[in-house]
Amino acid sequence: GSVAAGRDRETHGATHNWPSVVRVRGWFGRQGFPSTVPVKVGRSSEDRRSRHCPYLDTINRSVLDFDFEKLCSISLSHINVYACLICGKYFQGRGLKSHAYTHSVQFTHHVFLNLHTLKFYCLPDNYEIIDSSPPGDIMFLLVQRFGELMRKLWNPRNFKAHVSPHEMLQAVVLCSKKNFQITKQGDAVDFLSWFMNALHGALGGTKKKPSSLTKVFQGSMRIFSKKLPHPDLPPEEKVALLLKEEYQEEMSESTFLFLTLDLPTAPLYKDEKEQLIIPQVPLFNILAKFNGNTEKEYKTYKENFLKRFQLLKLPPYLIFCIKRFTKNNFFVEKNPTIVNFPITNVDLREYLTEEAQVTEKNTTYDLVANVVHDGKPTEGAYRIHVLHHGTGKWYELQDLQVTDILPQMITLSEAYIQIWKRRENEDDTTNHTGA
């Protein structure tokens, strides 16, 4: 048979050349054990069953929790594991005599999820369940799942202390065309950029049309750009080129959803104890990129440009992405520089244009979230620091662990992404504890 057919008949990871069958369900005795008779069917019949599975309403969401290790509850194997969506338990295989198959017959639980491929199957009939919802903008699924997750998180009547994000993660895998996967750690800034732009588009936003997301996170800036002559040219040619119109400074305006802050190059030398020195830099030093005076050279494949930036409009919530990773043709390097920053009362007025300084009333921000990357560039881990507004206390989150943290410790971390909230009036000090 085909590869797909072979996959459909797997038992404990093995495949067998059984004919395509459906089971004609019969009942005998008082115990209600199903007897099944193999009957060959055509492809059209299988498709019809796949899109009209009668057991979808038996799925019990309240018992589903995908945060546990993906191990079969009977064999303890992590190979070819399926989740029963009626009781929440994990079982191996789905072919005849497999643990998932036996469970489906014994307890009449029919809907299973393959935890590796994320495909749904009906057992013991052994056919794939295909979503029969009408075609539409698949990206709107992301909005629906994200909205559901937020409502679950902030539901005051929520009985469980935790919420599984699995449906949301499935939508991310689907909508990103598997660029971001549940089983593989991705880059936080790459995901943030994709996620915000995907939500903006799915909410009906365009470059000119705002969405609820851009009203919260979008600011604007002025960009001054000047083309540079090739560095290998003789000095006389450089001077002649700089007089031409295409080498004159041009000004443009652009919107942003987050600001990228560049770190100074990390030193390569070691101190007297043969330990690498971890440099430190104040936040305001790297914010100088947006003061309208600091110039930085940007290289493309063919041309070099000198650019400087100045802010025009500040959003209610401002996101900083601190550029820690540099990719080249061979590997990824991480800059371990520690950024020293105050947790409250950061005034960004000096980075606005003169006109914007007059029109922008509130320019002071307080930190509300801090995403940290620890370890090596390709195999590190993420931690998150979040402010609890009600108490003014800070908490550290890593996977399922939540612990208190002193604000002074936050500034010692290798911050990667920061979210700042604008004070809407001078009295808005929002219960911050610490620096």
Order of alpha helices (4+ residues) and beta strands (2+ residues): alpha-beta-beta-alpha-beta-beta-alpha-beta-beta-beta-alpha-alpha-alpha-alpha-beta-alpha-beta-beta-beta-alpha-beta-beta-beta-beta-beta-beta-beta-alpha-beta-beta-beta-beta-alpha-beta
